[in-house]
Amino acid sequence: MVSNGVELVYGGGRLGLMGLVADSVLELGGKVYGVIPDALVDLEVAHTG
């Protein structure tokens, strides 16, 4: 994704496969946009990157 200039827009969680994808994109210098409801942020499952 990063090498092709594709930005990631996803559910904003830090757990599971999407959390790993977000981590990888960030580590490679890509842009990540997480969209997550406040209720899940309060449960501490939001990605902090």
PAVEX-563609 format. One record per residue (C-alpha): residue in three letters; x, y, z. Coordinates in steps of 0.5 Angstrom, whole numbers, plus 500, padded with zeros to 3 digits. Example, Ala and Ser with C-alpha at 12.3 -4.5 7.8 and 13.67 -1.06 7.14 Angstrom:
<sites>
ALA525491516;SER527498514;
</sites>
This chain:
<sites>
MET500500500;VAL505505502;SER510504496;ASN504505492;GLY502511495;VAL495508498;GLU493511505;LEU489507510;VAL482508512;TYR479503517;GLY475502523;GLY481505528;GLY482499532;ARG489497535;LEU487489536;GLY487484531;LEU489484523;MET487491522;GLY491493528;LEU497490525;VAL496493518;ALA495500521;ASP502498525;SER505496519;VAL503502514;LEU505507520;GLU512504521;LEU513504513;GLY511512513;GLY504511510;LYS498515512;VAL493512517;TYR486514518;GLY482511524;VAL474512524;ILE472509531;PRO466511536;ASP467514542;ALA464508546;LEU470504543;VAL475509545;ASP473509552;LEU474501552;GLU481503550;VAL481499544;ALA483505539;HIS489505536;THR493511539;GLY498511533;
</sites>
